[in-house]
Each structure stands twice: as C-alpha cells, then as structure tokens.
Amino acid sequence: MGRWQPNARGRLEQAAMELFTERGFEQTTVDEIAKQAGLTERTFFRHYADKREVLFGGSGVLQDLFADTLAGLPASVAPMDAVGTTLEAVAAEFRERHTYARERQAVIAANAELRERELIKLASLVTTLADALRRRGVKEPAASLAAEAGIAVFKVAFERWTASPGRRDLSVFIREALAELRAVTAGAPSDDTQALPT
C-alpha cells in the first residue's frame, strides 16, 4: 500500500460510521475502522486522535464557521437576527450530509460518553457565539443570552432535521425553531421587576 491514500479521511469516516452503526461505538476498534477503509491503523492516527474524533473532528471548523459568519455581518444587524442569519449560513454546510448526520446522531444517542461530548461541543459553540457577539459590541447579558438561545435553536432544529426523511433543508428547521422561540418569548415581561412576583 502506498504512503499517500486519496481521501483517506473520508474513507475512515465512512468506514467508522458503517461499523458504529452495525456493531456499536464501544464494540468497534480503530484497527477495524482502518481495515474497513482499506488503510492502516497508522494512517488512522494521522487523521484522528481516537475513534471519538471521527464523530467530533469537525467541531473546530464548525466553531470557525460560526465566528467568521457572525463577524462578517453588518454591525447594524440586531443580535438575534445576526445569530439567526449565522445559523442559516451554517446550515448550508450540511446540505448533502443528511444521511451521515442522521447516522451520527443515532450513534451519539446510544452512548452516554458521546452524548456528554456532544454537550461539550454545544457549550463551546455557545462560547464562540457569545465572544463573537461581544466583539460586535453586544453587552452582557444580551450576548450570552443570544448565544445560548441560538445554540438551543440549532440543537432543536438539528435533531428535528436528522429525525426527518431529509426532504427539507436544515435551514427550514432553523427558521421554524427561530419562529417558535420568538412565539414563546413574545409578550414576556422584559423588565426584571415585572418578571418577579411582588
């Protein structure tokens, strides 16, 4: 086998997902993933630190996409509108990935350690969004609230999208979740003294 393997990362990702789905995450070894991909274990470790990273290796790219998209919006855009626009732009990156995303969600849902790792990833995205909003001049607690709400919308929309047949884009689910968020917060007291019992 030659030293250079075309699309080794993609082959490893596909092989891992096939094995995780068929056997379960815990029962699958790195060696089995490499063999399924027609590669060596050494090649696997050139691309991933461990088998969990096959599922979470794109987290850094996702964080950068959130931050860069938000930073590129005009300063005049309101915080939640900026977050909504960012979520829709990120959703475009998931086109043609519905089957993979659905399989990935099923693997994560079946493993407590992976569910915890997914929550850590989502918390990192909240931090990324909040930092980007603060750089835009959004004050606290507005920056943190908008970031938390935005990632909650993303999480709900993503789960609904992966549970769907995949005929509609993730962006549609994001718009629906944003509309639901606006509906449940409409008319809510914004003054702290009105929100608390007297």
BAKOLRO-366522 format. One record per residue (C-alpha): residue number from 1; x, y, z. Coordinates in nm, 3 decimals, padded with zeros to 5 digits, always signed. Layout:
     i        px        py        pz
   NUM         X         Y         Z
...
This chain:
     i        px        py        pz
     1   +00.000   +00.000   +00.000
     2   +00.140   +00.340   -00.097
     3   +00.214   +00.610   +00.158
     4   -00.041   +00.854   +00.013
     5   -00.403   +00.747   +00.015
     6   -00.661   +00.958   -00.170
     7   -00.945   +01.080   +00.051
     8   -00.819   +00.876   +00.346
     9   -01.010   +01.092   +00.595
    10   -01.337   +01.049   +00.409
    11   -01.284   +00.675   +00.378
    12   -01.211   +00.646   +00.750
    13   -01.522   +00.849   +00.832
    14   -01.740   +00.629   +00.614
    15   -01.588   +00.306   +00.747
    16   -01.625   +00.419   +01.108
    17   -01.989   +00.513   +01.060
    18   -02.067   +00.180   +00.896
    19   -01.907   -00.009   +01.186
    20   -02.053   +00.214   +01.459
    21   -02.398   +00.163   +01.311
    22   -02.356   -00.211   +01.261
    23   -02.169   -00.307   +01.582
    24   -02.199   -00.007   +01.813
    25   -01.939   +00.253   +01.904
    26   -01.790   +00.071   +02.203
    27   -01.752   -00.259   +02.017
    28   -01.564   -00.102   +01.724
    29   -01.185   -00.072   +01.733
    30   -00.955   +00.167   +01.550
    31   -00.790   -00.128   +01.378
    32   -01.128   -00.245   +01.245
    33   -01.208   +00.103   +01.115
    34   -00.873   +00.124   +00.935
    35   -00.915   -00.221   +00.781
    36   -01.271   -00.144   +00.669
    37   -01.136   +00.168   +00.496
    38   -00.852   -00.029   +00.334
    39   -00.594   +00.170   +00.532
    40   -00.352   +00.113   +00.817
    41   -00.401   +00.194   +01.183
    42   -00.109   +00.436   +01.150
    43   -00.298   +00.623   +00.876
    44   -00.600   +00.645   +01.106
    45   -00.391   +00.815   +01.374
    46   -00.255   +01.063   +01.121
    47   -00.610   +01.193   +01.083
    48   -00.776   +01.130   +01.420
    49   -00.652   +01.116   +01.779
    50   -00.904   +00.841   +01.864
    51   -01.226   +00.691   +01.734
    52   -01.440   +00.960   +01.903
    53   -01.272   +01.221   +01.687
    54   -01.427   +01.064   +01.377
    55   -01.759   +01.195   +01.514
    56   -01.627   +01.524   +01.652
    57   -01.328   +01.608   +01.432
    58   -01.516   +01.887   +01.254
    59   -01.601   +02.080   +01.573
    60   -01.321   +02.333   +01.527
    61   -01.423   +02.401   +01.168
    62   -01.784   +02.449   +01.284
    63   -01.675   +02.695   +01.555
    64   -01.473   +02.895   +01.300
    65   -01.769   +02.899   +01.062
    66   -01.998   +03.036   +01.335
    67   -01.747   +03.304   +01.437
    68   -01.649   +03.409   +01.083
    69   -02.007   +03.424   +00.956
    70   -02.123   +03.634   +01.251
    71   -01.822   +03.864   +01.222
    72   -01.897   +03.924   +00.854
    73   -02.247   +04.062   +00.914
    74   -02.313   +04.438   +00.923
    75   -02.289   +04.593   +01.270
    76   -02.643   +04.729   +01.232
    77   -02.797   +04.377   +01.242
    78   -02.967   +04.310   +01.578
    79   -02.807   +04.034   +01.791
    80   -03.075   +03.766   +01.747
    81   -03.114   +03.847   +01.379
    82   -02.736   +03.811   +01.340
    83   -02.748   +03.477   +01.522
    84   -03.038   +03.359   +01.302
    85   -02.854   +03.457   +00.982
    86   -02.542   +03.279   +01.109
    87   -02.739   +02.961   +01.185
    88   -02.886   +02.957   +00.836
    89   -02.543   +03.008   +00.678
    90   -02.403   +02.721   +00.885
    91   -02.699   +02.504   +00.781
    92   -02.590   +02.535   +00.419
    93   -02.274   +02.340   +00.508
    94   -02.489   +02.038   +00.597
    95   -02.652   +02.002   +00.256
    96   -02.592   +01.654   +00.115
    97   -02.497   +01.537   +00.467
    98   -02.839   +01.429   +00.596
    99   -02.771   +01.054   +00.591
   100   -02.437   +01.093   +00.767
   101   -02.580   +01.338   +01.022
   102   -02.870   +01.103   +01.094
   103   -02.638   +00.804   +01.147
   104   -02.404   +01.015   +01.362
   105   -02.692   +01.129   +01.583
   106   -02.804   +00.768   +01.633
   107   -02.453   +00.660   +01.734
   108   -02.423   +00.950   +01.980
   109   -02.770   +00.890   +02.126
   110   -02.675   +00.528   +02.203
   111   -02.364   +00.617   +02.408
   112   -02.355   +00.824   +02.730
   113   -01.991   +00.928   +02.682
   114   -02.066   +01.056   +02.332
   115   -02.377   +01.241   +02.450
   116   -02.159   +01.417   +02.707
   117   -01.904   +01.503   +02.439
   118   -02.183   +01.645   +02.220
   119   -02.294   +01.870   +02.507
   120   -01.936   +01.993   +02.548
   121   -01.927   +02.071   +02.175
   122   -02.251   +02.267   +02.201
   123   -02.120   +02.460   +02.504
   124   -01.810   +02.552   +02.300
   125   -02.035   +02.683   +02.024
   126   -02.221   +02.898   +02.279
   127   -01.888   +03.045   +02.392
   128   -01.785   +03.107   +02.031
   129   -02.111   +03.287   +01.950
   130   -02.108   +03.491   +02.272
   131   -01.748   +03.601   +02.209
   132   -01.833   +03.698   +01.850
   133   -02.135   +03.897   +01.970
   134   -01.927   +04.079   +02.232
   135   -01.675   +04.170   +01.962
   136   -01.967   +04.327   +01.775
   137   -02.036   +04.545   +02.080
   138   -02.324   +04.346   +02.226
   139   -02.322   +04.390   +02.604
   140   -02.387   +04.130   +02.871
   141   -02.613   +03.959   +02.948
   142   -02.753   +04.010   +02.595
   143   -02.452   +03.845   +02.424
   144   -02.471   +03.531   +02.639
   145   -02.850   +03.509   +02.616
   146   -02.848   +03.544   +02.236
   147   -02.571   +03.283   +02.207
   148   -02.746   +03.034   +02.438
   149   -03.077   +03.084   +02.257
   150   -02.908   +03.050   +01.918
   151   -02.741   +02.720   +02.001
   152   -03.065   +02.591   +02.158
   153   -03.238   +02.671   +01.827
   154   -02.958   +02.498   +01.635
   155   -02.977   +02.187   +01.859
   156   -03.356   +02.155   +01.833
   157   -03.353   +02.219   +01.457
   158   -03.068   +01.973   +01.400
   159   -03.243   +01.699   +01.599
   160   -03.568   +01.755   +01.410
   161   -03.382   +01.756   +01.077
   162   -03.196   +01.431   +01.147
   163   -03.522   +01.266   +01.259
   164   -03.689   +01.373   +00.934
   165   -03.676   +01.193   +00.596
   166   -03.437   +01.463   +00.471
   167   -03.654   +01.619   +00.206
   168   -03.626   +01.966   +00.364
   169   -03.302   +02.153   +00.430
   170   -03.173   +02.211   +00.781
   171   -03.223   +02.585   +00.722
   172   -03.602   +02.529   +00.709
   173   -03.594   +02.365   +01.053
   174   -03.379   +02.652   +01.183
   175   -03.630   +02.911   +01.059
   176   -03.914   +02.714   +01.220
   177   -03.728   +02.685   +01.552
   178   -03.647   +03.058   +01.548
   179   -04.014   +03.136   +01.484
   180   -04.111   +02.910   +01.777
   181   -03.859   +03.085   +02.002
   182   -03.998   +03.425   +01.905
   183   -04.352   +03.298   +01.968
   184   -04.277   +03.166   +02.318
   185   -04.094   +03.487   +02.416
   186   -04.349   +03.727   +02.265
   187   -04.523   +03.930   +02.530
   188   -04.291   +03.808   +02.805
   189   -04.203   +04.085   +03.054
   190   -03.866   +04.240   +02.970
   191   -03.839   +04.441   +03.294
   192   -03.699   +04.237   +03.583
   193   -03.946   +04.390   +03.826
   194   -04.239   +04.274   +03.612
   195   -04.099   +03.923   +03.581
   196   -04.069   +03.865   +03.957
   197   -04.365   +03.825   +04.195
   198   -04.415   +04.125   +04.425
